[in-house]
């Protein structure tokens, strides 16, 4: 024999909790009355890269994509293969976080690191300009370096915010 029905207020709370859960659930499109759901944007999944994993995408193998990181953001630069592929002028920047090299406009192996210690205000401004106007504007973001997402002790960086990336078609620019 079934027990007594739960009080009416409990049913409403459960329904309200379910509605809130569905409204906040990641990956579910929000659809308002009278609107058709938007199709999900397609693209490569964004993931976390260790230094070792990122090193696998340095442009040495023909069938692999070419990745590089700037400011802890990993970009797929495969479409610029003539610049970043094997033997290309900027191949030294690939397969690693080359933030310092980008800031200093340097391919010196000592500068091909994430470390920005000691950069001048001019170099930091140059870094931000190139990061926003070249990399974020031209190349898809495929992930983040572990340094960007995790603290030194391995705990999550609570200040981490994913990068917004403009999506445009270069045909629209001409």
C-alpha positions in Angstrom: 0.0 0.0 0.0 1.4 3.4 -1.0 2.0 6.0 1.7 0.3 9.4 1.7 0.9 11.8 -1.1 3.7 14.3 -0.5 2.4 17.7 0.5 1.5 19.9 -2.5 4.3 22.4 -1.7 6.9 19.6 -2.1 5.7 18.7 -5.6 6.0 22.4 -6.6 9.5 22.6 -5.2 10.5 19.5 -7.1 9.0 20.9 -10.3 10.7 24.3 -9.7 14.1 22.5 -9.0 13.7 20.4 -12.2 12.9 23.5 -14.2 15.9 25.3 -12.8 18.2 22.3 -13.5 17.0 22.1 -17.1 17.5 25.9 -17.6 21.0 25.8 -16.2 22.1 22.5 -17.7 25.2 22.9 -19.8 24.9 21.8 -23.4 21.2 22.2 -23.6 20.1 25.1 -25.8 17.9 27.7 -24.2 14.7 28.1 -26.2 12.2 30.8 -25.5 8.5 30.7 -26.5 8.1 31.2 -30.2 11.8 30.6 -31.0 13.3 27.7 -32.9 16.4 26.1 -31.2 19.7 27.2 -32.8 21.8 24.4 -34.1 24.9 23.8 -32.0 28.1 25.3 -33.4 30.5 22.6 -34.6 34.2 22.7 -34.1 36.9 20.7 -32.4 36.4 20.0 -28.8 38.3 22.3 -26.4 40.6 20.4 -24.1 43.5 20.7 -21.6 47.0 20.2 -22.9 50.1 19.2 -20.9 53.5 20.3 -22.3 54.1 16.8 -23.5 50.8 16.6 -25.3 51.2 20.0 -27.0 54.7 18.9 -28.2 53.0 16.2 -30.3 51.5 18.9 -32.6 54.7 20.7 -33.7 54.1 20.3 -37.4 56.6 17.5 -37.9 54.0 14.9 -39.1 52.0 15.5 -42.2 48.8 14.0 -41.0 48.7 15.8 -37.6 47.2 19.3 -37.0 49.7 22.0 -36.0 49.1 23.6 -32.6 50.8 26.4 -30.7 49.9 28.2 -27.5 50.0 31.9 -26.7 49.0 33.1 -23.2 48.0 29.6 -22.4 45.5 29.4 -25.2 46.1 26.6 -27.7 45.4 27.5 -31.3 45.1 25.2 -34.4 47.4 27.0 -36.9 47.2 24.2 -39.4 45.6 26.5 -42.0 48.8 28.6 -41.9 50.9 25.5 -42.7 53.2 27.6 -45.0 54.2 29.6 -41.9 54.0 27.0 -39.2 54.6 23.6 -40.8 57.9 21.6 -41.0 60.7 23.8 -42.3 58.5 26.9 -42.3 59.7 30.3 -40.9 57.6 30.1 -37.7 57.8 26.4 -37.0 59.8 27.0 -33.9 56.7 28.5 -32.2 54.6 25.4 -32.6 54.1 22.5 -30.2 54.6 24.7 -27.2 53.5 27.8 -25.4 55.5 30.5 -27.2 54.1 33.6 -25.4 57.5 35.2 -24.7 58.7 34.7 -28.2 55.5 36.2 -29.6 55.8 39.2 -27.2 59.5 39.8 -28.2 59.0 38.8 -31.9 61.8 36.3 -31.3 62.5 32.8 -32.4 65.4 32.4 -30.0 64.9 29.1 -28.3 65.4 30.8 -24.9 62.3 32.9 -25.7 60.0 30.1 -26.7 58.3 29.8 -23.3 55.2 30.8 -21.4 57.2 32.9 -19.0 56.5 36.7 -19.3 58.7 37.7 -16.4 60.7 40.9 -17.2 58.9 41.8 -20.4 58.6 45.5 -21.1 55.3 47.4 -21.3 55.8 47.7 -25.0 56.4 43.9 -25.4 53.3 43.2 -23.3 51.2 45.5 -25.5 52.6 43.8 -28.6 51.7 40.4 -27.1 48.1 41.5 -26.5 47.8 43.0 -30.0 49.2 39.9 -31.8 47.2 37.6 -29.5 43.9 39.4 -30.3 44.4 40.6 -33.9 46.2 37.6 -35.3 45.7 34.4 -33.3 42.2 34.9 -31.9 41.0 36.4 -35.1 42.5 33.8 -37.5 42.9 30.5 -35.8 40.4 28.3 -33.9 41.0 27.7 -30.2 41.3 24.0 -29.5 42.2 24.1 -25.8 44.2 25.5 -23.0 47.6 24.7 -21.4 47.5 23.0 -18.0 49.3 26.1 -16.6 46.3 28.3 -17.7 43.7 26.1 -16.0 45.6 24.7 -13.0 47.5 26.3 -10.1 51.1 25.2 -9.4 49.8 22.7 -6.8 47.4 21.1 -9.4 44.3 22.6 -7.9 41.8 24.3 -10.3 42.4 27.9 -11.1 39.2 29.5 -9.9 40.0 32.7 -11.9 40.1 30.8 -15.2 37.8 32.2 -17.9 37.6 30.7 -21.4 38.6 33.0 -24.2 35.9 34.4 -26.4 36.8 34.1 -30.0 35.3 36.0 -32.9 34.0 33.7 -35.6 34.1 35.3 -39.1 34.6 34.4 -42.6 37.6 36.1 -44.3 35.4 36.5 -47.4 33.4 39.1 -45.4 36.5 41.3 -45.1 37.0 42.0 -48.8 
